């Protein structure tokens, strides 16, 4: 009986100290957005959303890809353009808060210092 309780305690501690809770968020503004649609008989459809996100010291060019299959509920993130948001950068990925406050993981294709 003690083992399930101990396991639950360990899982709760691990969840509380996850990397998502320790992200270094900073204010940002999404300046430009565009979309690329690619269709292939072999691979199917793939949409890529391109965003330019500015912080006080950097400009990030990020991408979010998804499969717009009619049988799934896959769609682009609800990121507002010309609105303030939050961004956290970890390696080649950026986490951006959408209009509902949900984290959206995006790939950084390029970054420039201001």
C-alpha positions in Angstrom: 0.0 0.0 0.0 2.9 2.4 0.6 4.3 2.1 -2.9 1.3 3.6 -4.8 1.3 6.5 -2.4 5.0 7.0 -2.8 4.8 6.8 -6.5 2.0 9.4 -6.6 4.1 11.7 -4.4 7.1 11.4 -6.7 4.9 12.1 -9.8 3.4 15.2 -8.2 6.8 16.6 -7.3 8.1 15.9 -10.8 5.1 17.7 -12.3 5.5 20.7 -10.0 9.2 21.1 -11.0 8.7 20.5 -14.7 10.7 22.7 -17.2 7.4 24.3 -18.4 7.0 26.0 -15.0 10.6 27.3 -15.1 10.5 29.1 -18.5 12.0 32.5 -18.7 9.2 34.6 -20.2 9.7 38.0 -21.7 7.3 40.5 -23.4 7.1 40.2 -27.1 5.0 41.5 -30.1 4.0 39.4 -33.1 4.7 41.8 -36.0 4.1 39.8 -39.3 2.5 36.5 -40.1 2.2 34.5 -43.3 1.2 31.0 -44.3 2.6 28.4 -46.7 0.4 25.6 -47.9 2.1 22.5 -49.4 0.1 19.7 -51.0 1.5 16.3 -52.1 -0.2 13.1 -53.2 2.4 11.0 -51.3 2.7 13.1 -48.1 -0.7 14.9 -48.0 -1.3 18.5 -47.0 1.0 20.5 -44.7 0.5 24.1 -43.7 3.3 26.2 -42.1 2.6 29.5 -40.3 5.5 32.0 -40.3 5.7 34.6 -37.6 8.1 37.5 -36.9 8.2 38.1 -33.2 10.0 41.1 -31.6 11.3 41.5 -28.1 13.2 44.4 -26.7 16.6 43.0 -27.9 15.9 40.3 -30.5 13.8 39.6 -33.6 12.7 35.9 -34.0 11.5 34.3 -37.2 9.5 31.3 -36.1 7.4 28.6 -37.8 4.5 26.4 -36.7 3.6 23.4 -39.0 0.4 21.4 -38.9 -1.6 19.0 -41.1 -5.0 20.5 -42.1 -6.6 17.1 -42.7 -10.4 17.3 -42.9 -10.6 14.3 -40.6 -8.6 16.0 -37.7 -9.1 19.2 -35.8 -5.6 20.4 -36.6 -5.3 24.2 -37.2 -2.9 27.0 -36.7 -2.4 28.6 -33.3 -4.6 31.6 -32.2 -1.7 34.1 -32.0 -2.8 37.7 -32.3 -0.8 40.0 -34.7 0.3 43.4 -33.4 -0.6 42.5 -29.8 1.6 42.0 -26.8 2.3 38.5 -25.7 5.0 36.5 -23.9 7.8 34.4 -25.4 10.2 32.0 -23.8 13.2 30.8 -25.9 14.8 27.4 -25.3 17.4 26.3 -27.8 15.9 26.2 -31.3 12.3 26.4 -30.0 10.2 29.3 -28.9 7.2 29.0 -26.6 4.6 31.7 -27.3 1.4 32.4 -25.4 -1.7 32.5 -27.7 -4.8 34.6 -27.1 -6.1 32.0 -24.5 -2.9 31.9 -22.6 -1.9 28.4 -23.9 1.8 27.7 -24.7 2.5 27.1 -28.4 5.8 25.5 -29.3 7.3 26.9 -32.5 10.6 26.3 -34.4 13.0 29.2 -34.6 14.3 29.4 -38.2 16.3 32.7 -37.7 17.1 35.3 -35.0 18.6 38.7 -35.2 19.8 41.2 -32.6 18.2 44.6 -32.7 
